[in-house]
């Protein structure tokens, strides 16, 4: 495989914008397969009292699939600068070195030179990531002994689970040198069926569905269950999309990422305009899913930033690569993998004594907390009953004494965080609590 291309910059000025950061950075490409290239971007920890060698390394995996960690996760959630290129007071770079990776291949600045090079399942995603991590730790040996954690969001959590199990095996076999210390699965698409089946009851309990609406959502959700039970995964994906149609109709367009907001992506698209895209997506249902769950994370202002000042700053992005330009290809190629659960992979991690953290936003719908608790009850891990019997404990922030910011419980190598007043993007909605959780997961705070 090709060697990493590494660049470091302290202050970079680019035409049309001034990008200032005191953070030491590195970035590069790794060829993970023939015609398949993945882009990574590292920020070294910038702490006023500690060297980066005294702090953990965190890899962030975005969802979609097709959403960019180097773009959305970086500039909208946890990176040192926000989308206006202003310093973020709650950046995770204060507490850890942060490695963003655009995956699967074709996401963000990653790219495929062939239509056959896109990943079609979670196994290929994990295999590609292990190639990248082997190259990364080999080229930057100072990180080999630093505690390494994988944090994730949404579909990124499904990918993180698979990557984590394969990484653990590789470390045990000695093929990758790193101090792998755990995985954190945020609002993660671990068990799609449990999410879909919980949507109706969750919305009903929050007064966003009436009796008739609940019956309609339940009927279509049961069809999703039947398709999954018969291993008809593409059919289940189409029915998932139809379930969301029923929910939008009955809730007056609830936002799937935060039920207290009203900004449904479908409101911006007419059925006619989506049907015009059918030739690419194959059917209207896939087109709707892409425009609900990926396209908003590639919105115009972020795309302009990434394809303008950031692309110039990074310098190594090929001219033919457009940030987000292959996102729909990534999404479509993974379509048959969407509705497959990975509960067994989480079981494998727990049994292997890998630290697993599950965290979820109270106001999320697409991966609501009710659904997360449902799949946790299906774990076969020998200690799950002891975990379930524990009573959660409230968590507070020093900035808001007495205000309950979250609940938490843990047993051995499994932990769960219920993040209050947060939707799907926890670090965006409750940044201070997300930072506290980061410190707790990485053993920097009790």
MARMI-849007 format. One line per field, with one value per residue (C-alpha): residue in one letter; chain; z, y, x. Coordinates in Angstrom, 2 decimals. Layout:
residuo A / ...
cadena A / ...
pz Z / ...
py Y / ...
px X / ...
# end
This chain:
residuo X / X / X / X / X / X / X / X / X / X / X / X / X / X / X / X / X / X / X / X / X / X / X / X / X / X / X / X / X / X / X / X / X / X / X / X / X / X / X / X / X / X / X / X / X / X / X / X / X / X / X / X / X / X / X / X / X / X / X / X / X / X / X / X / X / X / X / X / X / X / X / X / X / X / X / X / X / X / X / X / X / X / X / X / X / X / X / X / X / X / X / X / X / X / X / X / X / X / X / X / X / X / X / X / X / X / X / X / X / X / X / X / X / X / X / X / X / X / X / X / X / X / X / X / X / X / X / X / X / X / X / X / X / X / X / X / X / X / X / X / X / X / X / X / X / X / X / X / X / X / X / X / X / X / X / X / X / X / X / X / X / X / X / X / X / X / X / X / X / X / X / X / X / X / X / X / X / X / X / X / X / X / X / X / X / X / X / X / X / X / X / X / X / X / X / X / X / X / X / X / X / X / X / X / X / X / X / X / X / X / X / X / X / X / X / X / X / X / X / X / X / X / X / X / X / X / X / X / X / X / X / X / X / X / X / X / X / X / X / X / X / X / X / X / X / X / X / X / X / X / X / X / X / X / X / X / X / X / X / X / X / X / X / X / X / X / X / X / X / X / X / X / X / X / X / X / X / X / X / X / X / X / X / X / X / X / X / X / X / X / X / X / X / X / X / X / X / X / X / X / X / X / X / X / X / X / X / X / X / X / X / X / X / X / X / X / X / X / X / X / X / X / X / X / X / X / X / X / X / X / X / X / X / X / X / X / X / X / X / X / X / X / X / X / X / X / X / X / X / X / X / X / X / X / X / X / X / X / X / X / X / X / X / X / X / X / X / X / X / X / X / X / X / X / X / X / X / X / X / X / X / X / X / X / X / X / X / X / X / X / X / X / X / X / X / X / X / X / X / X / X / X / X / X / X / X / X / X / X / X / X / X / X / X / X / X / X / X / X / X / X / X / X / X / X / X / X / X / X / X / X / X / X / X / X / X / X / X / X / X / X / X / X / X / X / X
cadena A / A / A / A / A / A / A / A / A / A / A / A / A / A / A / A / A / A / A / A / A / A / A / A / A / A / A / A / A / A / A / A / A / A / A / A / A / A / A / A / A / A / A / A / A / A / A / A / A / A / A / A / A / A / A / A / A / A / A / A / A / A / A / A / A / A / A / A / A / A / A / A / A / A / A / A / A / A / A / A / A / A / A / A / A / A / A / A / A / A / A / A / A / A / A / A / A / A / A / A / A / A / A / A / A / A / A / A / A / A / A / A / A / A / A / A / A / A / A / A / A / A / A / A / A / A / A / A / A / A / A / A / A / A / A / A / A / A / A / A / A / A / A / A / A / A / A / A / A / A / A / A / A / A / A / A / A / A / A / A / A / A / A / A / A / A / A / A / A / A / A / A / A / A / A / A / A / A / A / A / A / A / A / A / A / A / A / A / A / A / A / A / A / A / A / A / A / A / A / A / A / A / A / A / A / A / A / A / A / A / A / A / A / A / A / A / A / A / A / A / A / A / A / A / A / A / A / A / A / A / A / A / A / A / A / A / A / A / A / A / A / A / A / A / A / A / A / A / A / A / A / A / A / A / A / A / A / A / A / A / A / A / A / A / A / A / A / A / A / A / A / A / A / A / A / A / A / A / A / A / A / A / A / A / A / A / A / A / A / A / A / A / A / A / A / A / A / A / A / A / A / A / A / A / A / A / A / A / A / A / A / A / A / A / A / A / A / A / A / A / A / A / A / A / A / A / A / A / A / A / A / A / A / A / A / A / A / A / A / A / A / A / A / A / A / A / A / A / A / A / A / A / A / A / A / A / A / A / A / A / A / A / A / A / A / A / A / A / A / A / A / A / A / A / A / A / A / A / A / A / A / A / A / A / A / A / A / A / A / A / A / A / A / A / A / A / A / A / A / A / A / A / A / A / A / A / A / A / A / A / A / A / A / A / A / A / A / A / A / A / A / A / A / A / A / A / A / A / A / A / A / A / A / A / A / A / A / A / A / A / A / A / A / A / A / A
pz 0.00 / -0.57 / 2.21 / 4.01 / 2.83 / 5.96 / 6.17 / 9.30 / 9.66 / 12.53 / 10.75 / 7.16 / 5.00 / 1.93 / -0.86 / -0.07 / 3.62 / 6.62 / 8.50 / 11.83 / 14.26 / 16.97 / 16.61 / 15.13 / 12.29 / 9.83 / 6.98 / 4.09 / 1.87 / 2.12 / -0.81 / 0.91 / -2.21 / -5.92 / -7.04 / -3.44 / -1.47 / 2.03 / 3.46 / 7.10 / 9.08 / 12.49 / 15.09 / 17.82 / 21.29 / 22.28 / 26.07 / 28.17 / 30.74 / 28.99 / 25.94 / 23.31 / 24.36 / 27.76 / 26.28 / 24.34 / 20.60 / 19.42 / 15.95 / 14.91 / 12.44 / 10.88 / 9.68 / 6.45 / 5.09 / 2.98 / 5.56 / 6.11 / 9.46 / 8.09 / 7.14 / 9.29 / 12.39 / 12.26 / 11.52 / 12.86 / 15.98 / 17.66 / 15.66 / 16.74 / 14.29 / 13.46 / 9.97 / 10.13 / 10.88 / 14.40 / 17.41 / 19.06 / 22.85 / 23.26 / 20.83 / 21.71 / 20.72 / 24.22 / 25.73 / 23.04 / 19.69 / 17.19 / 13.99 / 11.45 / 8.64 / 5.61 / 5.29 / 3.58 / 0.40 / -1.62 / 1.43 / 1.78 / 0.27 / 0.02 / -3.48 / -5.76 / -9.28 / -10.27 / -9.73 / -8.45 / -5.66 / -3.36 / -0.23 / -0.27 / 3.28 / 6.77 / 6.36 / 3.54 / 5.55 / 8.46 / 6.21 / 4.55 / 7.90 / 9.17 / 6.16 / 7.00 / 10.71 / 10.03 / 7.80 / 10.26 / 13.34 / 11.33 / 10.02 / 13.36 / 15.96 / 18.74 / 18.82 / 19.20 / 23.00 / 23.50 / 24.49 / 21.29 / 21.24 / 18.41 / 18.83 / 16.38 / 15.45 / 13.69 / 10.94 / 12.04 / 15.18 / 13.13 / 11.30 / 14.54 / 16.08 / 13.12 / 12.92 / 16.65 / 16.68 / 13.72 / 15.24 / 18.52 / 16.65 / 14.70 / 17.87 / 19.54 / 16.47 / 16.42 / 12.91 / 14.12 / 16.92 / 18.93 / 22.43 / 21.54 / 24.61 / 23.58 / 21.31 / 21.90 / 19.88 / 19.66 / 18.51 / 16.55 / 13.91 / 15.67 / 15.37 / 12.67 / 13.46 / 17.12 / 16.07 / 13.57 / 15.97 / 18.71 / 16.60 / 16.98 / 20.77 / 21.28 / 19.19 / 20.80 / 24.29 / 23.36 / 21.90 / 18.33 / 17.19 / 17.90 / 18.10 / 14.35 / 13.56 / 15.96 / 14.25 / 10.81 / 11.93 / 13.70 / 10.62 / 8.30 / 10.96 / 11.23 / 7.49 / 7.99 / 10.68 / 8.37 / 5.59 / 7.96 / 9.45 / 5.89 / 5.19 / 2.45 / 3.36 / 0.31 / 0.64 / 4.32 / 3.33 / 1.02 / 3.76 / 6.22 / 3.88 / 3.65 / 7.44 / 7.56 / 5.01 / 7.31 / 10.29 / 8.46 / 7.33 / 10.81 / 12.75 / 10.39 / 9.39 / 12.60 / 12.37 / 12.65 / 14.35 / 17.07 / 17.75 / 19.21 / 15.95 / 12.68 / 9.75 / 7.67 / 4.65 / 2.60 / 2.85 / 0.49 / -2.23 / -4.30 / -5.20 / -8.83 / -8.23 / -6.33 / -9.04 / -11.49 / -9.44 / -9.57 / -12.48 / -10.16 / -6.93 / -8.48 / -6.71 / -4.93 / -1.50 / -1.69 / -3.07 / -0.06 / 2.42 / 0.90 / 0.98 / 4.55 / 6.07 / 4.01 / 1.85 / 4.84 / 6.11 / 2.77 / 2.78 / 0.60 / 3.07 / 4.40 / 0.87 / -0.19 / 2.75 / 2.08 / -1.68 / -1.36 / 1.48 / 3.03 / -0.23 / -0.92 / 2.56 / 2.39 / -0.96 / -1.66 / -2.73 / -6.44 / -8.76 / -9.91 / -6.33 / -5.04 / -1.33 / -1.08 / -4.81 / -4.43 / -1.35 / -3.23 / -4.69 / -1.19 / 0.03 / -2.86 / -2.76 / 0.95 / 0.52 / 1.08 / 4.29 / 5.90 / 7.75 / 8.91 / 12.69 / 14.32 / 17.87 / 17.59 / 16.89 / 20.07 / 21.91 / 20.45 / 21.70 / 25.21 / 25.38 / 24.23 / 27.14 / 24.86 / 26.56 / 24.92 / 25.57 / 24.25 / 24.34 / 23.04 / 22.79 / 24.55 / 21.65 / 18.80 / 16.68 / 13.90 / 16.59 / 19.61 / 23.07 / 23.46 / 20.50 / 21.87 / 25.16 / 23.24 / 21.48 / 24.64 / 26.22 / 23.41 / 24.23 / 25.17 / 27.08 / 30.35 / 32.48 / 30.81 / 33.61 / 36.20 / 34.02 / 33.60 / 37.35 / 38.10 / 38.78 / 36.68 / 38.27 / 37.37 / 35.88 / 36.41 / 34.83 / 36.86 / 34.70 / 35.76 / 39.35 / 40.21 / 36.60 / 35.46 / 32.18 / 31.71 / 33.36 / 33.37 / 34.45 / 33.81 / 34.70 / 33.87 / 30.19 / 29.24 / 29.87 / 28.82 / 28.78 / 28.43 / 27.25 / 28.12 / 25.80 / 22.94 / 19.59 / 17.15 / 17.07 / 20.78 / 20.55 / 18.67 / 20.98 / 24.35 / 23.78 / 27.42 / 28.39 / 25.38 / 26.58 / 30.09 / 28.61 / 26.52 / 29.65 / 31.52 / 28.73 / 28.33 / 32.11 / 32.56 / 34.88 / 37.25
py 0.00 / 3.57 / 5.51 / 8.23 / 11.79 / 13.90 / 17.66 / 19.79 / 23.36 / 25.81 / 28.79 / 28.60 / 31.43 / 30.51 / 32.62 / 34.00 / 33.08 / 33.17 / 29.91 / 30.33 / 27.52 / 27.01 / 23.27 / 21.07 / 19.11 / 16.33 / 14.81 / 12.45 / 9.69 / 5.92 / 3.60 / 0.90 / -1.13 / -0.82 / 2.40 / 3.15 / 6.05 / 7.22 / 10.67 / 11.32 / 14.51 / 14.58 / 17.36 / 16.90 / 17.57 / 21.23 / 21.33 / 24.21 / 21.90 / 18.57 / 17.37 / 15.43 / 12.38 / 12.55 / 12.57 / 9.95 / 9.67 / 9.64 / 8.66 / 10.11 / 8.24 / 10.02 / 8.44 / 8.40 / 6.33 / 9.10 / 11.90 / 13.34 / 13.31 / 15.62 / 18.05 / 17.77 / 16.17 / 18.52 / 21.89 / 21.33 / 19.27 / 18.76 / 20.26 / 23.33 / 25.66 / 25.99 / 26.36 / 30.13 / 29.35 / 30.72 / 28.91 / 26.40 / 26.68 / 23.09 / 21.40 / 17.86 / 18.78 / 20.23 / 16.77 / 14.47 / 14.25 / 13.81 / 11.78 / 12.38 / 9.83 / 10.14 / 6.66 / 4.57 / 5.11 / 7.92 / 9.93 / 13.54 / 13.86 / 10.07 / 8.79 / 5.80 / 5.67 / 2.88 / 2.22 / -1.22 / 0.25 / 1.40 / -0.66 / -2.67 / -4.01 / -3.43 / -6.07 / -4.12 / -0.90 / -2.54 / -4.09 / -0.73 / 1.01 / -1.53 / -0.85 / 2.86 / 2.35 / 0.05 / 2.71 / 5.50 / 3.87 / 2.64 / 6.11 / 7.86 / 5.50 / 8.11 / 7.23 / 3.48 / 3.59 / 6.36 / 5.11 / 4.98 / 5.26 / 5.14 / 7.56 / 7.58 / 8.89 / 7.34 / 4.87 / 5.61 / 3.62 / 0.55 / 0.96 / 1.66 / -1.59 / -3.63 / -1.73 / -2.10 / -5.87 / -6.32 / -3.88 / -5.78 / -9.00 / -7.30 / -5.90 / -9.30 / -10.88 / -8.23 / -7.01 / -3.48 / -1.74 / 0.51 / 0.81 / 0.22 / 1.21 / 1.21 / 2.20 / 4.75 / 4.25 / 7.45 / 7.41 / 4.37 / 2.36 / -0.94 / -2.55 / -0.83 / -2.91 / -1.90 / 1.74 / 1.42 / -0.51 / 2.08 / 5.15 / 4.88 / 4.41 / 7.10 / 9.68 / 8.73 / 9.19 / 12.66 / 13.72 / 13.73 / 10.95 / 10.38 / 6.94 / 6.69 / 7.88 / 5.33 / 2.58 / 3.64 / 3.79 / 0.44 / -1.24 / -0.15 / -0.84 / -4.40 / -4.77 / -3.71 / -6.39 / -9.04 / -8.15 / -8.26 / -11.58 / -12.96 / -11.46 / -9.26 / -6.35 / -4.14 / -4.47 / -3.58 / -0.45 / 0.65 / 0.00 / 1.99 / 4.95 / 4.45 / 4.35 / 7.74 / 9.02 / 7.91 / 9.58 / 12.87 / 12.91 / 12.25 / 14.54 / 17.52 / 16.94 / 16.10 / 16.38 / 12.91 / 14.35 / 16.36 / 16.02 / 19.54 / 21.19 / 21.50 / 21.26 / 18.22 / 17.89 / 16.54 / 19.91 / 21.28 / 18.70 / 18.12 / 14.57 / 15.52 / 16.62 / 13.42 / 11.24 / 12.96 / 11.49 / 7.95 / 7.04 / 7.37 / 6.02 / 3.19 / 4.10 / 6.95 / 5.39 / 5.41 / 8.94 / 10.08 / 8.36 / 10.02 / 13.46 / 12.98 / 11.58 / 12.45 / 15.49 / 17.84 / 17.06 / 18.24 / 21.53 / 24.40 / 26.55 / 23.61 / 22.35 / 25.79 / 25.83 / 22.35 / 22.73 / 26.25 / 27.37 / 23.92 / 22.18 / 24.89 / 24.59 / 20.82 / 21.14 / 17.38 / 16.88 / 15.86 / 18.40 / 15.88 / 15.22 / 17.26 / 17.03 / 15.07 / 14.42 / 10.65 / 10.62 / 9.31 / 6.48 / 5.54 / 5.54 / 3.50 / 0.86 / 0.24 / 0.07 / -3.69 / -3.41 / -0.69 / -2.86 / -5.61 / -5.55 / -5.78 / -6.65 / -9.78 / -7.62 / -5.60 / -8.91 / -9.94 / -6.74 / -7.17 / -10.83 / -9.88 / -7.40 / -4.37 / -1.27 / -0.32 / 2.92 / 3.57 / 7.16 / 8.65 / 11.97 / 12.20 / 14.04 / 11.88 / 10.07 / 8.25 / 6.34 / 6.98 / 5.94 / 3.54 / 1.53 / 1.56 / 0.10 / -2.58 / -3.97 / -3.76 / -6.20 / -8.66 / -8.85 / -12.32 / -10.95 / -12.87 / -9.70 / -7.99 / -8.85 / -7.26 / -4.18 / -3.89 / -4.15 / -1.15 / 2.17 / 5.04 / 8.04 / 11.71 / 13.74 / 17.47 / 20.22 / 22.69 / 25.45 / 24.55 / 23.18 / 21.12 / 20.84 / 17.23 / 17.08 / 13.31 / 9.93 / 7.26 / 3.72 / 1.23 / -2.31 / -3.83 / -2.90 / -1.61 / 1.96 / 3.89 / 7.67 / 9.17 / 12.75 / 15.07 / 17.84 / 16.47 / 15.16 / 12.95 / 15.15 / 15.12 / 17.25 / 19.95 / 20.00 / 19.52 / 20.33 / 20.68 / 17.37 / 15.70 / 16.94 / 15.62 / 12.26 / 12.23 / 12.79 / 10.05 / 7.50 / 8.18 / 7.97 / 11.64 / 12.29 / 10.19
px 0.00 / 1.08 / 2.76 / 0.88 / 1.29 / 1.77 / 1.71 / 1.91 / 0.75 / 0.41 / -1.08 / -2.27 / -3.52 / -5.54 / -6.93 / -10.35 / -10.27 / -8.00 / -7.69 / -5.98 / -5.38 / -2.81 / -3.25 / -0.57 / -2.11 / -1.34 / -3.31 / -2.96 / -4.30 / -4.03 / -4.74 / -6.77 / -7.60 / -7.06 / -8.82 / -9.89 / -8.36 / -9.23 / -8.46 / -7.59 / -6.99 / -5.31 / -5.33 / -2.74 / -4.15 / -3.77 / -3.99 / -2.60 / -0.98 / -0.35 / 1.56 / -0.35 / 1.67 / -0.05 / -3.54 / -5.53 / -6.05 / -9.68 / -10.87 / -14.24 / -16.46 / -19.44 / -22.67 / -24.63 / -23.08 / -21.57 / -21.36 / -17.89 / -16.11 / -13.41 / -16.16 / -19.28 / -17.78 / -14.83 / -16.42 / -19.94 / -19.28 / -15.91 / -13.02 / -10.99 / -12.80 / -16.48 / -17.93 / -17.26 / -13.60 / -13.93 / -12.41 / -14.74 / -14.67 / -15.82 / -13.46 / -12.43 / -8.87 / -8.49 / -8.81 / -7.41 / -5.71 / -8.52 / -8.29 / -11.05 / -11.41 / -13.66 / -15.09 / -16.36 / -14.32 / -15.95 / -17.02 / -15.86 / -12.37 / -11.95 / -12.54 / -12.91 / -11.47 / -13.82 / -17.50 / -16.48 / -14.34 / -17.16 / -17.81 / -21.01 / -21.04 / -19.74 / -17.02 / -15.39 / -15.67 / -13.85 / -11.21 / -10.48 / -10.18 / -7.69 / -5.46 / -5.60 / -4.93 / -1.99 / -0.45 / -1.27 / 0.25 / 3.20 / 3.98 / 3.35 / 4.85 / 4.53 / 0.81 / 1.33 / 1.41 / -1.17 / -4.66 / -6.73 / -10.53 / -13.04 / -15.97 / -18.83 / -22.25 / -25.23 / -24.25 / -20.71 / -21.53 / -22.38 / -19.09 / -17.21 / -18.44 / -17.20 / -13.91 / -13.34 / -13.74 / -11.38 / -8.89 / -8.93 / -8.16 / -5.35 / -3.79 / -3.95 / -2.34 / 0.38 / -0.38 / -1.24 / 0.61 / -1.68 / -3.08 / -6.73 / -8.75 / -12.41 / -15.28 / -18.04 / -21.22 / -23.24 / -26.89 / -25.79 / -27.63 / -26.77 / -30.20 / -32.28 / -35.35 / -35.42 / -35.22 / -38.07 / -40.32 / -39.81 / -40.61 / -44.37 / -44.47 / -41.82 / -43.68 / -46.99 / -45.54 / -44.29 / -47.69 / -46.43 / -48.77 / -52.46 / -54.11 / -54.71 / -51.19 / -49.71 / -51.70 / -50.45 / -46.80 / -47.11 / -48.57 / -45.76 / -43.08 / -44.37 / -43.83 / -40.22 / -39.91 / -41.35 / -38.90 / -35.92 / -37.04 / -37.09 / -33.63 / -35.11 / -32.85 / -33.31 / -37.08 / -36.69 / -34.76 / -37.57 / -40.12 / -37.99 / -38.30 / -42.06 / -42.27 / -40.60 / -43.16 / -45.98 / -44.32 / -43.76 / -47.39 / -48.78 / -46.43 / -46.55 / -42.95 / -41.08 / -37.30 / -35.77 / -32.67 / -34.40 / -38.10 / -38.36 / -37.33 / -39.23 / -36.88 / -37.74 / -35.39 / -38.28 / -40.04 / -37.38 / -38.04 / -41.14 / -42.06 / -41.50 / -37.91 / -37.15 / -38.64 / -36.31 / -33.45 / -34.87 / -32.59 / -29.58 / -31.07 / -33.05 / -36.29 / -38.00 / -37.49 / -33.70 / -33.81 / -35.84 / -33.54 / -30.48 / -32.09 / -33.28 / -30.13 / -27.05 / -27.71 / -28.34 / -24.83 / -23.42 / -25.30 / -24.19 / -22.23 / -20.22 / -19.63 / -18.38 / -15.98 / -14.63 / -14.33 / -12.89 / -10.59 / -10.13 / -9.28 / -6.68 / -5.25 / -4.90 / -3.14 / -3.05 / -6.69 / -6.69 / -8.28 / -10.87 / -12.07 / -15.02 / -15.76 / -19.02 / -19.08 / -19.37 / -21.61 / -24.63 / -22.52 / -21.38 / -24.97 / -26.35 / -23.65 / -24.33 / -28.12 / -28.46 / -26.42 / -28.56 / -31.07 / -28.71 / -28.15 / -24.72 / -25.77 / -23.63 / -20.57 / -21.19 / -21.53 / -18.19 / -16.56 / -17.93 / -16.95 / -13.44 / -13.35 / -13.15 / -14.58 / -17.89 / -19.75 / -23.24 / -24.51 / -27.72 / -29.52 / -32.88 / -34.54 / -33.24 / -35.82 / -33.94 / -32.00 / -34.17 / -33.06 / -35.99 / -34.70 / -31.17 / -32.38 / -34.30 / -31.24 / -29.16 / -31.61 / -30.85 / -27.15 / -25.92 / -22.93 / -22.61 / -22.80 / -25.76 / -28.22 / -25.94 / -25.61 / -29.37 / -30.03 / -27.82 / -29.54 / -28.34 / -26.64 / -27.20 / -24.36 / -23.89 / -21.83 / -19.80 / -21.24 / -24.79 / -24.79 / -27.85 / -28.98 / -29.13 / -27.21 / -27.28 / -27.67 / -25.01 / -24.33 / -21.56 / -20.60 / -17.25 / -16.61 / -20.09 / -21.29 / -24.41 / -24.95 / -28.42 / -27.71 / -30.60 / -31.82 / -29.70 / -30.81 / -28.91 / -25.79 / -24.92 / -21.72 / -23.66 / -26.68 / -24.95 / -21.30 / -20.25 / -21.83 / -20.23 / -16.83 / -17.48 / -18.46 / -15.27 / -13.19 / -15.05 / -14.78 / -11.06 / -10.48 / -9.60 / -12.55 / -14.62
# end
